[in-house]
């Protein structure tokens, strides 16, 4: 098993369980953040929003991205640690 494969597995060791749980929770949060971002960009591309709303959404997405970075730093994780390898389906998160 290579280093990349080990990195993407949940560690069931009781001493590192907290870190593994945090990693799993942040993965779900990051997935939701990316889905929200895609939906917002789709709405902007369709022209459904006025300029104020576009600005508000842009600031909100930047804030969410910053908070995710802070949470990863706090728990000693990197964004790539959250990207679960789904085998033949590829990676769970988009590479940004």
Residue pairs with C-beta under 8 A, 6 or more apart in sequence:
4 85
5 85
7 81
8 83
8 84
8 85
10 20
10 23
10 24
11 17
11 19
11 20
12 20
13 20
19 75
19 76
19 77
22 75
22 77
23 75
23 77
23 81
23 82
26 68
26 71
26 72
26 75
26 77
26 82
27 82
27 83
27 84
27 92
27 93
29 68
29 71
30 68
30 79
30 82
30 93
31 92
31 93
33 64
33 65
33 68
34 93
34 94
34 96
36 61
36 64
37 61
37 64
40 57
40 61
43 49
43 57
44 54
44 57
49 57
68 79
69 79
72 78
72 79
72 81
72 82
82 93
83 91
83 92
83 93
83 95
84 91
84 92
84 93
85 91
85 92
86 92
